[in-house]
Amino acid sequence: MIKRMMGATLLIASFASTAVTDIGLGTLKGVKVYDFASSKEIRLYFGNDVQYEMAGCNKTATITYSKHSADKMDHFLSLALAAYMSGKKVRLTSASDTCEVSLMSLQESRF
């Protein structure tokens, strides 16, 4: 009985750890690509229309090169530029409760 309860607890914990958290939903006012010795990342800056903003991110999301494949970095940058240039909303989410992007979506509302 105890083994079953421990197994169920581990299963629930694994589902909870894979949950995504919103960084924000809104238009982008800036896309910056950093290639400094101490910082190799893309930073995405939300405009004042941001909704579902994660506390502590200050309307800024980060995509760190060392945390993603080169192909995925290209995908993220392409979507970010499309959102920025079109003025459409983008939803950024994190799988780690940080400002690090794990999922990027072009969408007008949260679903």
ZIZI-V505668 format. One record per run of one state. SS is the DSSP state (H for helix, E for strand, C for the rest). FROM is the first residue (numbers start at 1). LEN is the number of residues. If there is no record, write none. Layout:
SS:FROM:LEN
SS:FROM:LEN
This chain:
C:1:1
H:2:16
C:18:3
E:21:6
C:27:1
E:28:9
C:37:2
E:39:8
C:47:4
E:51:1
C:52:8
E:60:5
H:65:3
C:68:2
H:70:17
C:87:3
E:90:5
C:95:5
E:100:1
C:101:2
E:103:4
C:107:5
